[in-house]
């Protein structure tokens, strides 16, 4: 029915909104913790040989 289709569309839109909001929250938390990386900077190597 039209009502069911409308509800399904609403659920999909809500799910997408929740997903986007969740990803934004994760990025904000990472930034607050200093974990967010500048996408223009290369990531430092995990082990640069030797190790301290």
C-alpha positions, -999 to +999 in steps of 0.1 A: +000+000+000+010+036-003+011+040+035+035+011+038+058+024+010+058+058+027+068+042+060+095+022+044+109+053+027+108+071+061+126+043+078+153+043+051+158+080+054+159+078+092+185+050+090+207+071+067+204+101+089+214+080+120+243+066+101+256+100+090+250+115+125+269+085+141+299+089+118+300+127+125+300+119+163+329+094+159+349+120+139+342+146+166+352+123+194+384+113+176+392+150+171+387+157+208+410+128+217+436+139+192+431+107+171+417+124+140+443+127+112+447+155+088+437+138+055+464+159+037+492+145+058+506+110+053+502+087+083+534+081+102+547+045+098+538+022+127+573+008+130+602+029+116+626+001+122+644-004+156+617+009+177+621+026+211 
